Amino acid sequence: MYPTTTQELLEAVEQVIADWSDIVVPIFVDSEKTDQAANGLGSAYFCAEEHRMFLVTALHVITDANKSKLQIANINGKGVDLGGLPFRVIKSHDVAVAELSDEWIHSKGIESIKAAPIRRDLSGWRKTGIYAAIGYPGTKNRLDMRYGKVDRYCHSISLKALEGCSITTQIQDALLFSYDHKNVINSAGEPLGPQPDLFGMSGGPCLELLLSNGTHPTYSFHPVGVLTEWHRKERAIVAAPLGAYFSCLSKDI
């Protein structure tokens, strides 16, 4: 039976996110104060098309990370140095994409990677109009071994497209989503209280919930963009569209 209410779809989002959060990784840089700490800077995520694997993030995350001596992504609980990884950048969309070779993956000691599939054909799926954003807020992801603070915090939120609103942004063909961090509720309509600042979620995925056709429908996500900006006063989130890096996937990079 197909869901008929927004609440049912939001409940589905929560269920699917539990299986998809592993596609997202936090990016840390070294602390200027001590070599025993690292600061959460941004997020990135894996997507794949057939046999090709990609790491996607926001260009400003890579630009800021390159100002530090170390740029570390935590992949499957393992710190991986991103230094020297070649990114193809799309400045007009604030997007950076790196194709990961098997040699690079193995050289980092990574046994497996979970990635969001890039679906060129969505004919077997129904778009729901419900979206999810996943990332690692910087205020919740400062690691400091001196005080035993080594846990990572992955944050996810459900979103709906923002219509009839003009946001000042330099992101070309920007996708806009409504988000009021002071009035967030769960799928049951219950208020969740104070939410963390979203700074640090830049580079994470914006995903649309899909519902398969068929007698026994299943849910999945489809990556539609890269989180790039949070406009707190306007209560909006800006994402660069999938098309910004979809062109990268159609050619050797």
Secondary structure as GFF3:
##gff-version 3
##sequence-region A 1 253
A	DSSP	alpha_helix	6	20	.	.	.	ID=ss1
A	DSSP	three_ten_helix	21	23	.	.	.	ID=ss2
A	DSSP	beta_strand	24	30	.	.	.	ID=ss3
A	DSSP	beta_strand	37	49	.	.	.	ID=ss4
A	DSSP	beta_strand	52	58	.	.	.	ID=ss5
A	DSSP	alpha_helix	59	65	.	.	.	ID=ss6
A	DSSP	beta_strand	71	75	.	.	.	ID=ss7
A	DSSP	beta_strand	78	81	.	.	.	ID=ss8
A	DSSP	beta_strand	88	90	.	.	.	ID=ss9
A	DSSP	three_ten_helix	91	93	.	.	.	ID=ss10
A	DSSP	beta_strand	95	100	.	.	.	ID=ss11
A	DSSP	alpha_helix	102	107	.	.	.	ID=ss12
A	DSSP	beta_strand	116	117	.	.	.	ID=ss13
A	DSSP	beta_strand	125	135	.	.	.	ID=ss14
A	DSSP	three_ten_helix	138	140	.	.	.	ID=ss15
A	DSSP	beta_strand	143	144	.	.	.	ID=ss16
A	DSSP	three_ten_helix	145	147	.	.	.	ID=ss17
A	DSSP	beta_strand	155	161	.	.	.	ID=ss18
A	DSSP	beta_strand	175	178	.	.	.	ID=ss19
A	DSSP	beta_strand	205	212	.	.	.	ID=ss20
A	DSSP	beta_strand	219	231	.	.	.	ID=ss21
A	DSSP	beta_strand	236	241	.	.	.	ID=ss22
A	DSSP	alpha_helix	243	249	.	.	.	ID=ss23
###
